Every structure is written in C-alpha cells, then in structure tokens.
Amino acid sequence: MAKVKKANRVLTVQGNEVASYLKEGYDQIDENGEVLKRATGGRNVSLAEHNKVLDELDELKKASSGVNEIGKELVEEMKKEIKALKSENTKLKKAVEEQKGE
C-alpha cells in the first residue's frame, strides 16, 4: 500500500494505482509525510509562481558560477602548492641519500 497526497487529502492506494494518481496531481508520500515522487500532471501553476521560480533559478545560477570561479582558483593554488611540496620532498630525499652515503 502506498500513500498519496493532494492539498490536505491523503489517500492510501494500491501500489499499481500510484502512477494514475501521480497523473491526477497527487504526490506519493512516505509515513512521515515526506514526498517520495512528485505529481506528473493535474496541477496548474500561476504565472506569478512560475516567474518567481525562474527568478530564484537565475539567482542560484549566478551564485553557483561565482562559487565555481572560487573553486577553480583554489584548485590552481593547490596545484602550485603540491608542485612546490613535491620539489621540496625531492630535495630532502636527495639530502638524506647524501647523508647515508657519507
């Protein structure tokens, strides 16, 4: 048995009926009321809501592009630091080998 919800209506339905309820605008939920699958049809969204979501999406894309740039800079800094540490490690290994040879 599966649970589906639309607005404040919660129904318990057979597992093979879930797809038809999703098409009618119901969300499949778990015992805690958390959405497992969103409705695939049967809902209307106002233009204002749609535009609000698009604006939020644009803001998130702009914010993530800034994060990506910072991430790229950090990667470049880390590569330089790794290169310097490898060079230092090689020098120290040579110094140890020279001391063993003496």
Secondary structure by P-SEA (a helix, b strand, c coil): cbbbbcccbbbbbcccaaaaaaaabbbbbcccccccccccccccccaaaaaaaaaaaaaaaaaaaaaaaaaaaaaaaaaaaaaaaaaaaaaaaaaaaaaaac
